């Protein structure tokens, strides 16, 4: 056990008033680990903090999970006036920066791409939609927020090389006209990320505020599957964000995807629409459509949520190969998949000031 283990454990403890991790707030000091004890000092914003006992109890409980028989000691102290002012200024500056770049009234439209479960091709859709928007002349930024399983660098043809830093800010690499940042750029090959929820949120905050994005027309965020910590962090930090749901046709995927759509409803984010991936397979011999995973699931989600079915992407070997080779299918708008992504990008651009459209057609959308 070492100090990093203590940091990871205490990263799960939040200040009840500020709603942020003690580690993120810089409140953890003087970590001590030896054969008999594990402990740390928590510096509170004020000496008379009314929640001091709760903070101590939460910190002690977190350390008990890693103590392995050691005695747990949590001491409390208070920040100086200068330290408190510095923390407040730092938090305010970060929140203000994110709000200016991506908040209400900003030039940048932020679109979070979500799915109810993994394996539906959400990252493939996000990468290709970003490329399609860029090909239509839009300035596009892309955050790979799937911290545990970052795949966007591979799909965009970016090597796992740490980006340059300029005056304390990350310079995002660019590929196919899209600026990209991902945890995959900072990890050695096959190195896992073993973090608790608050640390994930902190990474997303840094991707939003500590990267030289400029003023993109679109910021796409590839969310991890489900409705966990990262999705909630994005919802809290960017209340003006819009959302797209990706699913596959089968009932198992669509029934889970509706939960991601409900999240947008609960967090009061505009739901742009639903994209159905792997909708059908076109036989190269007879050219007939085969609905390998069923049909109608995405339409049902769109109908239930009162939004639009943005597009249906066929199951295509070239799309898979292009993702592995770092050449998204959207680079070729003459192909069936590339044309679909271009049409969806045009729809997204055109929905800048419109209310969500009601779904058109019926469950068998073959056009």
C-alpha positions, 0 to 999 in steps of 0.5 A: 500500500502507498499514498496513491492507494489512499488518494484513490480511496479518498477520491470517492469521498465528496465534499457534501456542499460542493459535491466534488471529490476531496482529492479534486478539491485539494483537501487531502494532505499529509498521507501516512501509511505504515504497517500499523496505520493508514491515515490522512489530514483533511483540510476543511474550507472553514474550521467550524464546518458543520459537516466536519463529522460527516466528512471525517466519517466518510473518509474513515469508511473509505480508508477502512476498505483498504486498511487490511487490518491497519488502524485508520486515522483521519485528522481535520484541519482548516484552510487558510484564507488564502488557500480557500480563496485560491480554491474558490477562484480555481473552481470558478475559473474552470466552471466559467471557462467550460460555460463560456466554451460550451454553455448556453449561448455558446457558438459550440454545439455539444452533442453527447453520443450515448448508448444503453449497453456496449457493443452497439457501435457507439464509438464507430458512430461518433467517429464517423459522424465527427468526420462527416461534419468536418467534411461539410466544413464544420470545425469539429472537436471530439472527446473520447469520454469512455475512459475505461475503454478508449477506442477513438484514437484507433478509429481516427488513426491516431497513435498512442502518443501523449499530446503536446502541452502549451502553457499548461494546456493540452494541444489536441491532435487532429485527424481527418479534420477533427481535433481529438482527446482521449485517455487512450493517448496517455496510456501505454498499450494494454494499460488499464484504467483502475479509477473510482467515479470521482476521478473519472469526473475529474478527467472529463473536467480536464478534457473540457477545460484544459485542452486548447479546443479553440471555438469549434462548431461542434463538440462530440462526446463519446460517452461510455455505455450506460448512465453512470458517473461520466454521463452525469458529469457531462450533464452537470457541466454542460447543461446545454448539451444535446444527446444522440442515442445509438442502438442496434435493432434487437430488443435486448439493445433497444430496451436498454437504450431507452434508459439512456434516452430517459436520462436525457429527459431527466437531465433536461437535455435536448434529445436530437434523435436515435441512430440504428447501427447494424440495421441490416446486411446487404447481400453482395450476391442478391443485393437483398436486405437481411435483418440479422438483428431484427428490426424496428427497435430504434424506431420504437425508441424514437416514437416513445421519446417523441424524437427522430430516427436520424438514420439506419447504418447497414452492417458493413465489413468495410466500416469495421475494417476502416475503424481498425485501420483509422479510416472512418467510412464517412471519408467516402461519401460515395459509399452506402455507409458514407452517404448515410453518415453525410445525410445524418450530419446534414440533418444534425446541422439543420436541427440547430434551432429546431425542436425535435421532429416527430419520427417519420414512417413506420418500423420498416424504414427501408428507404 
